[in-house]
Amino acid sequence: MDAPTRATPGSFNFAAASEHTQFRVARSGDPEAKGAWSMVGTAAVFGLLSHDLGGFKTRIQPGFFNNILATEPDVHLNREHDMRMTLSRTRTGAMKLTATDTGLQVDARMSKTATAEETAILMGDGTLDQMSFACHIGVDSLNEDDNGLIIRDLYDCSGLYDVA
């Protein structure tokens, strides 16, 4: 295996497949939320190979988010990575991100908007059943397995911008 290296600069989006994530969406029980929606989901799953990304697959290693989360970044919960459809944000305290043993957990109280209402309904009926995140990769490595598959292992996130 090659030693991890500093990644090529650039922003990347990664999706967590629905069979490896679970979502819960419900009206918030917090009286201050005044009927807003709350959701819990997984934006990234550690140790799984992604779908084919054009000749290679990616695998997020445990610890990938540790350094960036320690900086308390301002991360948005957006629908479709679209800043015009922001649902929650860490800076306001309405969203918390936690690196667990299995991945990146999102616990958010969505702002009480028409977009949040529509998103919660689509999540509740299973129409929306995946999450993803947008980041810059700090440390990664490329390796080829015995079958000739190129695997990009991700070790450190140097910028986390949104979960969607």
Phi, psi and chi 1 to 4 in degrees:
 res  aa     phi    psi   chi1   chi2   chi3   chi4
   1 MET       -  135.5  177.9  168.1  126.0      -
   2 ASP   -70.9  150.3  -66.9  -21.7      -      -
   3 ALA   -68.6  144.0      -      -      -      -
   4 PRO   -57.9  144.5  -23.2   32.8      -      -
   5 THR  -129.6  165.9   58.2      -      -      -
   6 ARG   -68.5  130.9 -160.5   52.6   59.8 -142.9
   7 ALA   -76.4  158.5      -      -      -      -
   8 THR   -66.4  131.5  -55.6      -      -      -
   9 PRO   -57.8  148.6  -21.6   31.3      -      -
  10 GLY   151.9  156.6      -      -      -      -
  11 SER   -96.6  141.5 -178.4      -      -      -
  12 PHE  -132.9  147.6  -59.9   90.6      -      -
  13 ASN  -115.1  137.8  -65.7  -23.0      -      -
  14 PHE  -132.1  137.2  -62.7   96.7      -      -
  15 ALA  -105.4  140.2      -      -      -      -
  16 ALA   -95.3  119.5      -      -      -      -
  17 ALA   -62.6  144.9      -      -      -      -
  18 SER   -61.7  -31.4   58.9      -      -      -
  19 GLU   -70.3  -10.5   64.7  -93.2   20.7      -
  20 HIS  -113.2    5.2  -59.2  -70.4      -      -
  21 THR  -126.3  155.7   61.2      -      -      -
  22 GLN  -131.3  139.9  -67.3 -175.6    0.4      -
  23 PHE  -119.6  146.2  -62.9  101.4      -      -
  24 ARG  -130.6  129.3  -68.1 -170.3  -41.3  -93.8
  25 VAL  -133.0  134.8   61.7      -      -      -
  26 ALA  -158.7  162.5      -      -      -      -
  27 ARG   -64.1  136.7  -67.3  -79.1 -177.1 -168.9
  28 SER   -65.7  138.3  176.2      -      -      -
  29 GLY   -84.4   -5.3      -      -      -      -
  30 ASP   -75.0  119.8 -179.8   -3.3      -      -
  31 PRO   -57.8  -29.7  -16.6   24.3      -      -
  32 GLU   -67.9  -23.3  -61.8  -66.2  -44.1      -
  33 ALA   -75.6  -18.5      -      -      -      -
  34 LYS    51.0   47.2  -61.4  179.3  178.7  142.3
  35 GLY    86.2    7.5      -      -      -      -
  36 ALA   -68.4  163.8      -      -      -      -
  37 TRP   -88.1  145.1  -70.9   94.4      -      -
  38 SER  -117.7  148.3  -69.1      -      -      -
  39 MET  -143.6  149.2   62.0   84.3   54.6      -
  40 VAL  -128.4  133.8  175.5      -      -      -
  41 GLY  -159.3  177.2      -      -      -      -
  42 THR  -116.6  117.4  -55.9      -      -      -
  43 ALA   -88.3  -18.5      -      -      -      -
  44 ALA  -150.5  142.1      -      -      -      -
  45 VAL  -119.1  129.5  179.3      -      -      -
  46 PHE   -77.6  145.8  -60.6  138.3      -      -
  47 GLY    81.0   -0.9      -      -      -      -
  48 LEU  -100.4  145.5  -62.2  177.8      -      -
  49 LEU   -79.7  138.1  -73.1  176.8      -      -
  50 SER   -72.9  176.8   68.7      -      -      -
  51 HIS   -70.1  171.2   62.6  -79.0      -      -
  52 ASP   -64.6  124.9 -169.2  -50.6      -      -
  53 LEU  -104.8   26.4  -62.2  170.3      -      -
  54 GLY   100.0   51.0      -      -      -      -
  55 GLY   100.2    0.7      -      -      -      -
  56 PHE  -152.7  163.7   70.1   96.5      -      -
  57 LYS  -123.9  157.1  -66.8 -174.8  177.7 -173.8
  58 THR  -117.1  146.5  -61.7      -      -      -
  59 ARG  -135.1  125.0  179.5  172.7   44.4 -145.0
  60 ILE   -88.6  124.4  -56.8  166.2      -      -
  61 GLN   -86.6  146.6  -64.1  -63.5  -37.3      -
  62 PRO   -53.4  141.5  -24.6   34.4      -      -
  63 GLY    92.9   -7.7      -      -      -      -
  64 PHE   -53.4  -38.4  178.8   73.1      -      -
  65 PHE   -95.6   -6.1  -64.5  102.0      -      -
  66 ASN   -56.0  -51.2  -68.5   -5.1      -      -
  67 ASN   -65.9  -42.5  -70.2  -28.4      -      -
  68 ILE   -70.1  -38.4 -163.6   66.8      -      -
  69 LEU   -66.5  -28.5  -69.6  178.2      -      -
  70 ALA   -64.8  -21.8      -      -      -      -
  71 THR   -86.1   -1.4   69.7      -      -      -
  72 GLU    51.5   60.9  -61.7 -178.5    4.0      -
  73 PRO   -68.3  154.8   30.6  -37.6      -      -
  74 ASP   -86.4  102.0 -176.9   19.9      -      -
  75 VAL  -113.5  138.1  180.0      -      -      -
  76 HIS   -99.9  146.5  -65.5   77.7      -      -
  77 LEU   -97.3  109.8  170.8   62.5      -      -
  78 ASN  -117.6  154.8  -65.4  -36.2      -      -
  79 ARG   -91.5  127.2 -174.7  147.7  139.9 -145.1
  80 GLU    60.6   28.6  -58.3  169.5   21.2      -
  81 HIS    58.5   27.6  -61.4  -75.1      -      -
  82 ASP  -105.6  114.0 -172.8  -23.5      -      -
  83 MET   -62.9  -15.5  -70.1  -65.5  -70.7      -
  84 ARG   -78.8   -8.7  -64.9  170.8  -64.1  177.0
  85 MET  -122.9   49.2  -67.1 -166.4  -77.8      -
  86 THR   -73.9  132.5  -62.3      -      -      -
  87 LEU  -109.6  -29.0  -58.0  166.0      -      -
  88 SER  -163.9  175.4 -168.7      -      -      -
  89 ARG  -161.4  143.0 -169.3  171.7 -178.2  175.7
  90 THR   -68.7  -36.4   56.5      -      -      -
  91 ARG   -58.8  -31.2 -173.8 -174.1   76.3 -170.3
  92 THR   -83.6   -9.9   65.8      -      -      -
  93 GLY    85.6    0.0      -      -      -      -
  94 ALA   -81.7  -12.2      -      -      -      -
  95 MET  -133.9  139.1 -178.3  169.9   68.0      -
  96 LYS  -124.5  135.0 -178.7  179.4  177.3 -175.8
  97 LEU  -112.3  133.9  -58.6  174.4      -      -
  98 THR  -135.1  128.3  -52.7      -      -      -
  99 ALA   -82.7  115.0      -      -      -      -
 100 THR  -101.6 -175.0   67.2      -      -      -
 101 ASP   -65.7  -25.4  -68.8  -18.0      -      -
 102 THR  -104.3  -20.0   56.8      -      -      -
 103 GLY   169.9 -158.5      -      -      -      -
 104 LEU   -99.8  110.5 -178.8   63.2      -      -
 105 GLN   -91.2  138.3 -178.3  173.2  -49.8      -
 106 VAL  -114.7  127.7  178.8      -      -      -
 107 ASP  -127.9  108.8 -172.2  -14.7      -      -
 108 ALA  -135.3  144.5      -      -      -      -
 109 ARG  -102.6  116.7 -174.2 -175.8   71.6 -116.3
 110 MET   -78.9  145.0  -65.8 -172.2  -95.4      -
 111 SER   -60.2  148.5  -64.1      -      -      -
 112 LYS   -82.2   87.6 -165.7  168.8  179.7 -176.5
 113 THR  -131.3  166.9   63.7      -      -      -
 114 ALA   -62.8  -36.5      -      -      -      -
 115 THR   -64.5  -41.3  -59.4      -      -      -
 116 ALA   -65.6  -42.2      -      -      -      -
 117 GLU   -60.1  -49.3 -177.1   78.8   16.8      -
 118 GLU   -62.1  -43.7  178.3 -176.5   73.6      -
 119 THR   -63.0  -44.2  -58.5      -      -      -
 120 ALA   -62.3  -40.4      -      -      -      -
 121 ILE   -64.1  -44.6  -69.6  167.4      -      -
 122 LEU   -66.2  -34.4  -67.3  170.0      -      -
 123 MET   -70.6  -42.3  -70.5  173.7   68.0      -
 124 GLY   -62.7  -35.3      -      -      -      -
 125 ASP   -93.7    3.4   72.5   12.2      -      -
 126 GLY    88.0    0.0      -      -      -      -
 127 THR   -64.7  -44.3  -59.4      -      -      -
 128 LEU   -98.4  117.1  -67.7  179.1      -      -
 129 ASP  -139.0   20.9   65.5   -6.7      -      -
 130 GLN  -136.0  156.3  -64.9 -178.0   -3.7      -
 131 MET  -126.3  163.0  -72.5 -166.4   76.8      -
 132 SER  -150.7  177.5   62.0      -      -      -
 133 PHE  -145.4  156.3   64.7   98.0      -      -
 134 ALA  -116.0  133.0      -      -      -      -
 135 CYS  -153.6  172.0   73.2      -      -      -
 136 HIS  -108.5  140.0  -90.3   94.6      -      -
 137 ILE   -96.4  129.9  -62.3  166.0      -      -
 138 GLY   -91.9  -48.5      -      -      -      -
 139 VAL  -133.8  131.5  178.4      -      -      -
 140 ASP  -148.6  176.7   66.7   -8.3      -      -
 141 SER  -148.9  151.5   67.6      -      -      -
 142 LEU  -113.1  131.8  -73.1  174.4      -      -
 143 ASN  -140.0  155.4  -61.2  -71.0      -      -
 144 GLU  -111.0  130.1 -173.2  172.6  -27.1      -
 145 ASP   -84.3 -178.2   71.8    8.6      -      -
 146 ASP   -63.0  -21.5  -65.5  -21.9      -      -
 147 ASN   -95.9    5.7  -61.8  -41.5      -      -
 148 GLY    85.9    6.5      -      -      -      -
 149 LEU   -78.0  129.6  176.0   66.2      -      -
 150 ILE   -84.9  127.9  -56.5  -63.7      -      -
 151 ILE  -120.7  126.9  -61.4  172.4      -      -
 152 ARG  -101.2  109.0 -176.7  179.7 -170.8 -166.8
 153 ASP   -89.5  132.6  -77.8  -58.3      -      -
 154 LEU  -107.0  124.9  -51.9 -180.0      -      -
 155 TYR  -111.2  -28.2  -63.1   97.4      -      -
 156 ASP  -148.2  131.4 -175.8   63.3      -      -
 157 CYS   -95.3  123.0  177.5      -      -      -
 158 SER   -98.9   -6.6   62.7      -      -      -
 159 GLY  -161.8  130.3      -      -      -      -
 160 LEU  -124.5  121.6 -177.0   58.1      -      -
 161 TYR  -110.9  -43.7  -51.8  107.6      -      -
 162 ASP  -154.1  160.4   80.8   -9.6      -      -
 163 VAL  -118.2  145.6  -68.4      -      -      -
 164 ALA  -139.9      -      -      -      -      -
